[in-house]
Amino acid sequence: MISVKQINEKDIDLCYALDLSTISLWSKKQWTNEFKKEGTKIFGLLNANLVIGICVFQVVIDEAQINYFVVNQKYRRKGFGSYFMSYLINKSERLNLKKLLLEVSQNNLTAERFYSRFNFTTVGIRKNYYKDGSHALLKEKKLTTK
């Protein structure tokens, strides 16, 4: 059974472990700080009771920034990521948000194709943003409010 639930600070170790085994983006301290940011919600994608994906979602007035989105590699290309993103888009529309924003490395073609399927378009570039010198593509999805 696939479901999504909001997770909290007691799940920092779980978030850090999943991050470490996938994209290794944040330190444990950075994860701790994410849970403290105003307007930030952290969602877990569950398969039965196992967290297989995480999204850090920060609402600012009438838009939301997806600061982190990952699905465990073992569960990729099976529809779990699409389920998760559809959930986030629907939740954003129910919150009457006008748009979703995110950034992705220009080198991450798989993620870029994934986001394009949900009509995220590139609206800007942060040059030499990542440690490897690659650029960050700034993506935006305009939402229809319900």
C-alpha positions in Angstrom: 0.0 0.0 0.0 1.5 3.3 -1.1 0.8 6.4 1.0 2.3 9.8 1.9 2.6 11.2 5.4 4.2 14.2 7.0 7.3 13.2 9.0 8.9 15.0 11.8 12.2 15.6 13.7 12.2 12.1 15.2 12.8 10.8 11.6 16.0 12.8 11.0 18.1 9.6 11.1 15.8 8.0 8.5 16.0 11.1 6.2 19.8 11.2 6.5 20.2 7.5 5.8 18.0 7.7 2.7 19.9 10.8 1.5 23.2 9.1 2.1 22.2 6.1 0.1 20.9 8.1 -2.8 22.0 11.7 -3.7 24.1 12.6 -0.6 22.9 16.2 -0.6 22.8 17.2 3.1 24.7 16.5 6.3 22.8 15.4 9.4 23.0 19.0 10.7 21.4 20.3 7.5 18.6 17.8 7.9 18.1 19.0 11.5 17.9 22.6 10.3 15.4 21.7 7.6 12.9 20.5 10.2 13.2 23.9 12.0 12.6 26.1 9.0 9.3 28.1 9.1 6.8 26.9 6.5 8.7 23.7 5.8 7.0 20.3 5.7 8.8 17.1 5.1 6.8 14.3 3.5 7.6 10.6 3.4 6.5 8.3 0.6 5.7 4.9 2.2 5.4 1.5 0.6 3.6 -0.4 3.4 5.4 1.1 6.4 8.8 1.5 4.8 9.8 5.1 3.8 11.0 4.9 0.2 11.0 8.6 -0.7 11.3 12.0 0.9 10.3 15.5 -0.1 11.2 18.7 1.7 8.5 21.2 0.8 8.7 24.9 1.9 5.7 27.2 1.5 6.3 30.9 1.1 3.2 33.0 0.8 1.5 31.6 -2.4 4.2 29.3 -3.8 6.2 26.4 -2.7 9.8 25.4 -3.2 10.7 21.7 -3.4 14.1 21.8 -1.7 14.6 18.0 -1.8 12.9 15.2 -3.7 14.2 11.6 -3.8 13.0 8.0 -4.2 15.1 5.1 -3.1 16.9 3.7 -6.2 15.4 0.3 -5.7 11.9 1.8 -6.2 12.6 4.0 -9.2 11.0 3.5 -12.6 8.0 1.8 -11.0 5.6 4.7 -10.7 6.4 5.6 -7.0 8.1 9.0 -7.9 5.2 9.9 -10.2 2.7 9.0 -7.4 4.7 11.2 -5.0 4.9 14.2 -7.3 1.2 14.0 -8.2 0.4 14.0 -4.5 2.5 17.1 -4.0 1.0 18.9 -6.9 -2.5 18.1 -5.8 -1.7 19.2 -2.2 -0.3 22.5 -3.5 -3.4 23.1 -5.6 -5.6 22.4 -2.5 -3.5 25.0 -0.6 -4.2 27.5 -3.4 -0.6 27.9 -4.2 0.2 29.6 -7.6 3.4 27.7 -8.4 5.9 25.1 -7.5 9.7 25.8 -7.8 12.7 23.5 -7.7 16.2 23.2 -8.9 18.0 20.4 -10.6 21.6 19.8 -11.8 22.0 20.2 -15.6 23.8 16.9 -15.4 20.8 15.0 -13.9 19.0 14.2 -17.2 16.8 11.6 -15.6 15.4 14.1 -13.1 15.0 16.7 -15.7 13.0 14.4 -17.9 10.9 13.4 -14.8 10.1 17.0 -13.9 9.3 17.8 -17.6 6.6 15.1 -17.5 4.9 17.2 -14.8 5.2 20.4 -16.9 8.0 22.0 -14.9 9.8 24.5 -17.2 13.3 26.0 -16.9 13.0 29.6 -15.9 16.6 30.4 -14.9 20.1 29.0 -14.3 22.5 29.3 -11.4 25.9 28.9 -12.9 28.5 26.7 -11.3 26.1 26.0 -8.4 27.0 22.4 -7.5 30.2 21.1 -6.0 31.1 19.5 -9.4 30.8 22.9 -11.1 27.5 22.0 -12.9 24.8 24.6 -13.2 21.4 24.4 -11.4 18.4 24.7 -13.6 15.6 26.6 -11.9 12.3 24.9 -12.7 8.8 26.2 -12.2 5.3 24.7 -12.5 2.3 27.0 -12.6 -0.7 25.6 -10.7 -4.4 25.8 -11.1 -6.1 26.4 -7.8 -9.1 24.4 -6.7 
